[in-house]
Amino acid sequence: MSVYGIGSVTTTQTNAAASSSSLNVEDFLKLMTAQLKNLDPMGENSADSSEYISQMSQFTMLEQLGNLTESLSNLSVLSQQQISFSLVGKTATVKVGDDDITGVVEKVRYRNGYAYPVINGTEYSMDMVSEVGEE
């Protein structure tokens, strides 16, 4: 996104904005306000309003994309929880190397956002589960 006519924004302010991981709406509005304050409508570097509208719409789209990504991540976690909880009490087979271990899923433990079904006292990662059946 190109930014024109910032003029009075200090290097410290610019570096602070660049050092943060992302710009939020307040940062964008501060930059836009600085642009408008320093706009020289008669100068050769003057920007028309369509550039500002374009910048605002791009920022809004990026912000909404970030919100969508967060929502999908939350949905993924909830989906994994629902699937893993439904395994409790069912017979499951896990693949450990070349061996298949079959047993009843006693419980499911969660660590760092990942589910680990416990079979015969041992916990396994969900990607090791190869088959699930009724008890």
N, C-alpha and C positions, 0 to 999 in steps of 0.2 A: 504494500500500500504506500503510495507516495504522499509526502506531506510537504506543502509549500507555505512559505511566508511565516515561519515560526518566529523569526527575529529576536524577540526579547526572552525567549525561553533559555535559561542558563544551561551551561554545560552540566552542572550538578543535577539539575532537574532531568535533563536528557539521559544522563548516565544512570540515575535512579530508576527511571522508567525502563531503560534497557536491561538493568540488572535483575529486575523482577522476572519471574518465569512467564508471565503473560500480562497483557493489558486488560483492565476491566473497563466497565462503562465510564466510571469516574475519570480514569486516566484519559480515555478517548475524548471525553467532554472537555477536560482541561486543555488538551492539545488543540481541539477545535476552537475553543475560546481564545487561546493564544493566537491561532491563525487569524481569527476574525478581528481581534484587536489590532493586529499588525498588518492588516490588509490595506494595500494601497490600490484603490480602485482605478487609478489613472496610470499606475506603473505598468511596466512591461511584464512583470512577474505576477500580475494579478490573476487569480484563479476564478473561474466562473462557478456559480452555485451548483452546477451539475457535478463538479468534482467533489464537493462536500457531500452532496446527496449520495454519490457513488461510494465514497469512503464510509459513510454512515451505514449504507445498506450492506457493504462488505463486512463491516464490523459486526452488525446485527446477525448476519448469516453465520459468521464464525462463532459468535456467542451461542446461537441456537444449536449449532453443530456440536459444540462442547456439551451443552445440556442434553442433547440426544445421546451422545456417547456415554455420559454419566448414567442416564436412564437405562440404556441397554446393559451397562455393566451391572447395575442393581438388579435388573431382570434376570441376568445370567446367574447371579448368586442365588436369587430366590428359586430359580428353576433347579439349580443343583441341589439346594436344600430339600426341595419337594421330592426330587428323585431319590436322593439318598435316604430321607426319612421313610420313604415307602419300602425300602429294602429291609427294615427292621422286622425280624420274625420270619423272613423268607430264606429259602436255601439259595446260596450263591456259590459260584465257582470262581476262584481267582487263579490266574496264571502266574506262577512263580518259577521263572526259568523255563525248564521243560516240564515241570510238574503242575498238575491241576490239584488245587486244594478245595474241597467242597465242605460247606458247613452252614449252619444257621447264623444269620447276621444278628448278633446280640445287641448291638447299639452302633451309633455313628458318632464319631468325634469330629470336631471342627477345629482346625488350626490354620491361621493365616488365610482364611477364606476358602479352604479346601476341606472336603469331606473325606473321612477315613472310616470305612465300615470295619467293625471288629467281628472277626470270625474265629471261633475256637480260641478266644483270648488274645489274638494277634490282630493288629490293625493293618489294613492294606489301603493303598491309594485307589481311588475310583477307577483309574484307567487300567487297573489290574483285573477288574471284574469282567469275566468273559461270559457268564451266564447267570440268570436269575430264574428261580422257579418257586413254586409254592412249597410250604413246609411239609 
